Amino acid sequence: MEQNVANEELFIKVVSALDELRPFLHEDGGDLEIVDITPDKTLKIQFVGACGSCSMNNMTFKNGVEDAIKRLVPEIKQVEPVNFTLNK
């Protein structure tokens, strides 16, 4: 039972962090959705709307989303997009 409470609290923290980012994404017709939070604390997200096919989604992810999530929710160890491939 404690694990479920911890998972719910982590989910709420992630949603709160994403809510801080959403106004910037909404300006361009996009948004983010949580796909999964794995047991090893990897957050899997996907860009939706205009952000899903935007040529700038790599930069938005690396310089905005990933940094903000890790700063606001330090329990998250890794952030992975599911609907595009990161340019390394």
CORUR-V187126 format. One record per backbone hydrogen bond with DSSP energy under -1.0 kcal/mol. NH is the residue of the N-H (numbers start at 1). CO is the residue of the C=O. E is the energy in kcal/mol with one decimal. If there is no record, write none. Layout:
BEGIN
nh: {NH,NH}
co: {CO,CO}
e: {E,E}
END
This chain:
BEGIN
nh: {5,6,7,8,9,10,11,12,13,14,15,16,17,18,19,20,22,25,26,27,28,29,30,31,33,35,36,38,41,43,44,45,46,48,50,51,52,57,60,61,62,63,64,65,66,68,69,70,71,72,73,76,77,78,80,82}
co: {1,2,3,4,5,6,7,8,9,10,11,12,13,14,15,16,18,21,22,23,25,26,25,48,46,44,44,42,38,78,36,80,33,31,29,48,49,54,56,57,58,59,60,60,61,64,65,66,67,68,69,73,41,41,43,45}
e: {-1.8,-2.6,-2.6,-2.4,-2.5,-2.3,-2.6,-2.4,-2.0,-2.4,-2.6,-2.3,-2.3,-2.7,-2.3,-1.0,-2.0,-1.4,-3.3,-1.4,-1.1,-1.7,-2.6,-1.6,-2.2,-3.4,-1.7,-2.5,-2.1,-3.0,-3.3,-2.4,-2.2,-2.5,-2.7,-1.2,-1.3,-1.4,-2.6,-2.4,-2.8,-2.7,-1.3,-2.0,-3.1,-2.4,-2.7,-2.4,-2.0,-3.0,-2.9,-2.1,-2.2,-1.2,-3.1,-2.3}
END
